[in-house]
């Protein structure tokens, strides 16, 4: 049995992953951005351990969220599922880029880290300079950041299985009812990476689509770009990436 924290799990893929993991006997802590969504999440997933609250568009709330998660003890896996699509550049930056960085740095290091990206990251740019102001950051950029963060974590923390996932274009509220991909496959890969004993899931620094390694924007592999990305995130958030090992 694994102890798992999932961001953005009051609805959509995060909620579906939580329900499925709990049905397999795992302990799951949900996350919602406010009290009303937390109540809705707990009703939808009544067997969840609890729901923690924090608005990821607010840096201070994200830091407080990390404290709340740490107070619950060690987690075997953290799934960074939360994300916004139809939002301002500043909100996209805060939720999709800075929040996963902050939580990665501040939550006690788990055995496995999974970062939700998107096939759209392939058209994204690192946009390092824009991370300071938030202006001009696109959804595609933020999803490239997710891959970059997974790659950087995998390099710096080789004892942790850190990977990025493209869930596909699935029929959630974000994806829309006409999305062509299989909804179940949209959350199975992150579950698999979080708990499976399959040797193919116990890997580091990979990018997956439907449980298979997939092609990605190789800018994410460039160490100097990763380091500039981490440094800029630290400048903006005041949170330092922990030492290696």
N, C-alpha and C positions, 0 to 999 in steps of 0.2 A: 504493500500500500504506500502510495506517495502522497506528500503534502504539497499542494500546488496553489499558486496565486495567479489569477488571470485578470489583467486590466481590461476595462471596457467590457465587463461580462454581465451587464444588466440587460443586454439584448443581443441579437445577431449571432455571429459566429462564436463570440466569447461565451455567450449563454449556452449555446448548443454544445460547445466543447465541455463546459462545466457539467451539464446534465449527463453527458455521455461518460465522462470520467467518474462522476459520482456513482453511476450505475455499475461501473466496474470495480467499485469498492474504494476509490481514492477519496482523500479529504481535500476539499476545494474551498478556497476563500474567494469570494466575489469582490468586484469593485464597481462602484457607481459614482457619478459625479456630484450627486446631491441626495438629500434624504428621501425625496419622493421616488427617485429612480432606485434607491437602495431598497425601499419597501416593495416596489414592483419586482425587483430582482429576487428578493427573498421569497416572495409569493410564487414566482415562476420556478425557483429552484429551492424548495423548502428544506432539502437535505444538505444544503451548503453549510459549511462550518459557521460562517458569518459573512457579512458584507461590509467592507470598509469604504469610507467616503472620501473623495478628494477630486477637486476640479483640476484636471491636468492642464488646462489653459492658464492656470495660476501657478507660478513657480513655487511660491511659499506653500501652497496647499499640496503640491506634489512632494515637497520635502517632508511635510507633516505626514503625508500618506506613507512614505517610507518608514518613518518612526513607528507608525501604527502597525505596519506589516512586521517590522522587526520585533515588536512587543509580543507577537504571536509565536515566536520561536523560529526555528530554521525551516526553510522550505526546500524541497527537493527540486522543484522546478518553478520558474516564473515564465509565464507566457505574456509577452508584451503585445496584446491584441488591440488595445484602444487606438482609434484613429478617426480623423475627420477628413471629409472630402470636399463637400460644398461649404467652404468656410473662408474667412479672410486669410491672407498670407501669414499674418501674425499668429492666428489661431492654429493654422496648419503647422507652423514652426514649433509652437509651444507644445501641442499635443503629440504630433507625429515624430518630432525630432528631439526636442529638449526633454520631454517627460521620460522617454525610455532611457536617455542618457542619465538623468538624475537618479531614476530608480535603480538603474544598473549600478551606479556608484554607491548609493546609500543603503540599499537592501543587502542584508547579509548574503554573501556569495552562495548561490544554490549550486546544485550539481549540474543543472541544465537550464539554459536560457534560450528562448525562442522569440524571434522578432518577426512580426507580420509586415511583409513588404507587399509588393504588387508587381505584376508584369509591366506596369507603367513606369517602373523605376528605370527601365532601359532607355527611356528618353529623358531622364532626369540629369541634372548637373550637380556637382558637389556644392556649388554656390557658397563657398566658404565665407566670402566677404558679406554676403546677404544675411548670414546667420546673426550678425550683430544687430541689424535693424529689422530683419524680418521682411523687408520690402522685396517683392519679386520672388519669394520662395513659392514654388508650386507643389502640388501634391506629388508629382513625379520626383521632384527633388527630394522631398521628405522621405519617399520610399527608397530612394537610393541611399539616403542617410541611414535607413534601417539596415541595409545590407552592409554598409561601411562599418556601422557600429558592431554588428555581429562578427564581421571579419576582424575588427580591432580587438574585440573581447577574446575571440578565439586565439589570437596571436599572443595577447598579454596574459591570458589565464588558460594555459593549455590543459589544466586539470578539469576545466568546465566544458561541457558540450554546449557550444554556442552556435546557433544556426539561424538562417533567415528562411522565410516561407512565403511563397506566392499562393494564396488560397484560391486563386482564380476569380473570374467574374461571376459571382454567384448571386442568386435572388434573395438578397437581404434588403433591409431598408436603404442601405448605402448603395448596393448594386442595382436595385430596381427589380421589379417583377419579371422583366423580360430578359434578365441575365441568362446566358446560355450554359454556364457550367453547373456541375452537379453540386447541390448544396451540401450534401454529406461529405463529399470529398473536400469541400471548402474548409472543414474543421478537423478532418481526420489526421492530416499530416502533423499539425501542431500537437495533437494528442499523442500521436505515435512518437514524436521526438521528445515529448515530456516524460513518457513512462515506459516505452518499449525496451525490452532486453535484446531486441534484434540488433545484431552488430551493425547493420546498415543505418540504424538510428543513433548509434553511439559514436558519433563523428563530430568533427569540429570545423567551423568556418565554411560550411557549405550552404548552398541555396537550393531549396527544394520546391517542387511543384508536384502535387499528388504522389508523395512518398518517393519521388525520384529526383536525383540531382538534375538541375536544369541550367540552361545558359543564362547568363546575367551580364550586366554592365561591368566590364573588368576594371573600370576606374576604381571600383570598390576594393580591388586588391592592392592598390598603390599605397605603400606604407607612408610615404611622405604626405599624401592626401589624408590618410587616416589620422595621422598625427596632427595635422593642421585642423582637421575637423574636431578632434578631441580638445585641442587647445582653445579653439573658438567657443566650443560648448562650455568649457570651464570659465572662460572670460565672461560669458553672458550669464551663466547661472551661479557662479561663485562656488561650484562643486568640483572638487578635484577627483580625477580618475584614480582609484587606488593603485598602489604599487603592484608590480607583477608578482605572480606566485601566491 
